[in-house]
């Protein structure tokens, strides 16, 4: 898995992901939500979208996501959220699970084009 940088999410919006298949329910096949935060995914097309809540991740994966999120600025998080907002298919998948784009803390894409959105409910 590769963590999507803000530029990569924006590139996905420009590439057109209207053909993406959303799979908002169930647990996504995520082994580790964080790999290298600076690697742009090779896949240019989303084949599936998985939305998962941070608290539902295994302890090790949750710790890695928290560590990654802690190293980002508020501006970077905001840019990620804006990029997701700009992709209707991804935004719809997030909202279908009862989250808003503001709840998104991380996004990553597998080499197979599976986009995993990690959310944390803002209280």
C-alpha positions in Angstrom: 0.0 0.0 0.0 1.1 3.5 -0.7 -0.1 6.5 1.1 -1.5 9.1 -1.2 0.0 12.5 -1.0 -2.2 15.5 -1.5 -0.9 16.0 -5.0 -1.8 12.4 -5.9 -5.4 12.8 -4.7 -5.7 16.0 -6.8 -4.3 14.1 -9.8 -6.9 11.4 -9.3 -9.6 14.1 -9.5 -8.2 15.3 -12.8 -7.8 11.8 -14.1 -11.5 11.2 -13.6 -12.6 8.5 -11.2 -16.2 8.5 -12.1 -15.8 4.8 -13.1 -14.6 3.9 -9.6 -16.4 1.1 -7.9 -17.4 2.0 -4.3 -17.5 -0.7 -1.7 -18.4 1.3 1.4 -19.3 -1.6 3.7 -17.2 -4.3 5.2 -13.6 -4.2 6.3 -11.2 -3.3 3.6 -8.2 -5.6 2.8 -5.8 -3.3 4.6 -2.7 -4.9 6.0 -1.0 -1.7 7.1 -2.6 1.7 6.5 0.7 3.5 6.3 3.7 2.7 4.1 5.7 5.6 2.9 3.9 8.9 3.0 5.8 10.4 0.2 5.2 7.8 -2.5 2.7 8.7 -5.2 0.7 5.6 -6.2 1.5 4.0 -9.6 -2.2 3.2 -10.2 -4.0 6.1 -12.0 -7.4 4.5 -11.8 -9.4 3.6 -8.7 -10.9 0.1 -8.8 -12.5 0.2 -5.4 -13.0 2.6 -2.5 -13.0 1.4 1.1 -13.9 3.8 4.0 -12.7 2.7 7.4 -12.9 4.4 10.8 -9.6 4.8 12.6 -10.9 3.2 15.8 -11.8 0.0 13.8 -8.2 -0.6 12.7 -6.0 -3.1 14.6 -3.8 -1.5 17.2 -0.6 -1.6 15.2 -2.3 -0.1 12.1 -4.0 2.6 14.2 -0.7 3.6 15.8 0.9 3.9 12.4 -1.9 6.1 11.1 -1.8 8.3 14.2 2.0 8.6 13.8 1.6 9.6 10.2 -1.2 12.1 11.0 0.8 13.7 13.8 3.5 14.6 11.3 1.2 16.5 8.9 0.2 20.1 9.2 -3.4 21.3 9.4 -2.9 22.8 5.9 -1.9 19.4 4.5 -4.9 17.7 6.1 -7.2 20.5 4.7 -5.7 20.0 1.2 -6.3 16.3 1.4 -9.9 16.9 2.4 -10.4 19.4 -0.4 -9.0 17.0 -2.9 -11.4 14.3 -1.8 -14.3 16.8 -1.9 -13.4 17.5 -5.5 -13.8 13.8 -6.5 -17.6 13.0 -6.3 -17.2 9.3 -6.2 -14.8 9.3 -3.3 -16.8 12.0 -1.5 -20.0 9.9 -1.9 -18.3 6.8 -0.6 -17.2 8.7 2.6 -20.7 10.1 3.1 -22.4 6.7 2.5 -20.6 5.5 5.6 -22.0 8.4 7.7 -18.8 10.5 7.6 -18.1 13.9 6.2 -15.0 14.9 4.2 -13.9 16.8 7.4 -13.6 13.3 9.1 -10.9 12.1 6.6 -7.4 11.9 8.1 -5.6 9.8 5.5 -6.0 8.2 2.1 -3.9 5.6 0.4 -4.1 3.5 -2.7 -2.9 0.0 -3.3 -0.9 -1.0 -6.4 -4.2 -2.6 -7.6 -6.0 0.7 -7.4 -7.9 0.1 -4.2 -8.4 3.4 -2.4 -8.6 3.2 1.4 -10.0 6.3 3.2 -9.2 6.4 6.9 -11.7 8.5 8.9 -11.9 9.7 12.5 -15.2 11.1 13.7 -14.9 14.7 14.7 -16.8 15.2 18.0 
